[in-house]
Amino acid sequence: MEVLGRDPAREAFRVATDTPDGRIVGLLPEHVIGRGLLIGGHGHATAYDWIARHAGEIDLTLKALRSGEGRIPRPFNRMELVED
């Protein structure tokens, strides 16, 4: 799982994972990250730390979104796929 950066227009972070079938790119809304952060964090660094701690769940969510199979748990059900 890789963070491609922040998309300010969509208020989300672009994240990607590579699979044998190709790369999957999705948007992780900032409000999803914000729910898990403590007040007094340090902006992007804190967001990137949160993403790193949840990399496995984000990876599984991207794969589930592409396949259309499986139930995606909250808060990751707010993610969506985008073109690379």
N, C-alpha and C positions, 0 to 999 in steps of 0.2 A: 504494500500500500504506500502510495506516495502523495504528498501534498503538492499540488501544482500552483498554489497561490490563492489569494483572495479575489473574489469577483465582487467589487463594490456595488455595481449596478444591481446584482441579484442578492446582495447581502448574504453571501455564502462563500465557503471555501471550496475550491475545485480539488477533488481527490481522484486518484486513479489506482487501478490494480491491473496487473498483467496476468493473462490466462493463456492457455494453449490456443484458444480461439481468438485471441487478440486483446487489445487494451480496452478496459471499461473505465469511463470517466463519469463522475457524478458530482452533484452539488450537495454539500453539507451545510444547511442553513446556520447562520451565526447564532440564532436564538436557541438552537439545539445545544450548541457548545455552551452558551451563556447559562443555561439551566444547571450545568454541572460545575460551574466555577464559583469560587469564593469571592466575595467582594474584596477589592483591594489588589487584584491581580495586575499583571503587567501586559495588558493588551495582547498583541500577536504572540508573544512568547508564551503566555499562559494558554492561549488558544491552541498553539502548536503542541504544547505539552498535553493538553486534553486529547487532542487528536491522536497523538502517539500512544497514550494510555488505552485508547479505544480502537487502535488500528485493526485488530482482529475482527471486531464487530463491524467496522466500516467495510472491510474487505468482504466479509460474508454478505453484507447488505448489497453491495455493488453486484456481486454474483447472483444473488437472489432476484434483484431487480431485472437483470438481463434475462435470466431464465424464466422469470414469471412464476417461479415455484417457491413454495415455502412462505411461512408467516414471518414478517419482519417486525421485530419488537420495537416498542417505543424506546427512545425518541428517534430511532433510526428510520422509522416509517415516514419521516418527513423528507428523506433524501429523494433525489430524482436523478435520472440519467441525462447526460448531455453529450453532444458530439465532441469528439476530441479536437 
